[in-house]
Amino acid sequence: GRAENMNAGKTRGGAMDGSVRLEITAAINSGLINKCNGVVKEGKEALVYHAEGGWRGRDGGASIVDGSHSIPHVEFPASDGYDVAVKVFKRISEFKGRGAYVDGDPRYHKQKFKTNDQREQVVMWAEKEYRNLIRADRAGVSVPKPLMCRENILFMRFCGDDGWPSPQLKEIEIKKGSDRWTTLYCQSILAIRKLYHCARLIHADLSEYNLLICPSWQISKDRFKPPKERSSEDESLQVVMIDFGQAVERGHPAAKELLQRDLSTMRDFFVRQGIKVLSNELAEDFVLAPIQDIESNSEQTTEKEKCYNNNIDDQGSTWRHAVPGWNDEKDMELLLKKLMTL
């Protein structure tokens, strides 16, 4: 639902503790956000708060360097006029079963998840989601734009309008068998494919609960546009992936199994909507089909990616495994043709 009052009383499993409030205050002082309005979503491991976008970036303002934190020379990002989602991972949450998503990831090969204390596990999980979101965003996958990570807090663009979050795929009311369901199915499969090839990631927990349906302007690379300046293309609906903490690299030992599980879950949901969908085997073949002219790049992550916040990558905002010649329209046409033959 719409954002409630942040000061309504409940601490929500210890999520909004003193250290979190200090970080939110720092984000307000930096101009990243104007104020934090309250909870819009609560899960087992995290709360998501809605925050109004701050002045930084609204009028082309530059970032500033923050010297008050333990990480030196960290710049505060800009919201570019958009509202901000503040995801706070609960420190009391027990991350049972999460170690398998971390220990098999080449980026964390020297860090055993279970050997960390509870606080360190939560911080590691928040950082992992942030890094995965950066990879997906820079690869052109439709995700909330990641802005900043501090301890157990992740700042990213808010997908919604006027404090109301965009609906989950499961919340969409469309007549069974409608072509609109087919469009959403194709967008979902194409997102899995693009995440795999361009970001070299597998979501590993994909379902109708962590796919949002958003107008395209909410995930635009451009600055915020007021309603009167938006085109019909800006208002077109788009599937947006969220919740990337468990996402793994393609080199993860369980990568194939996790990809198959994502595809099976998607198939089961869309079958219930009364449309034609690919079999699990055909969907996997489509996602894994090689890309012409794809560059041969190492699966391993460079040391530069391990830097904190906005310095995670090389100069610029393009993921280093960018696939030349990638064409979303051609992939959509090919997928639709496959569905027509069923």
Buried (B, 14 or more C-beta within 10 A) or exposed (E): EEBBEBEEEEEBBEBBBEEBEEBBEBBBBBBBBBEBBBBBBBBEBBBBBBBBBBBBBBEEEEBEEBEEBEEEEBBBBBBBBBBBBBBBBBBEBEBEEBBBBBBBBEBBEEEEBEEBEEEEBBBBBBBBBBBBBBBBBBBBBBBBBBBBBBBBBBBBBBBBBEBEBBBBBEEBEEEEEEEBBBBBBBBBBBBBBBBBBBBBBBBBBBBBBBBBBBBBBBBBEEBBBEEEEBEEEBEEBBBBBBBBBBBBBBBBEBBEEBBBBBBBBBBEBBEEBEBBBBEBEBBBEBBEEEBEEBEEEEEEBEEEBEEBBBBBBEEEEEBBBBBEEBEEEEBBEBBEEBBEEE
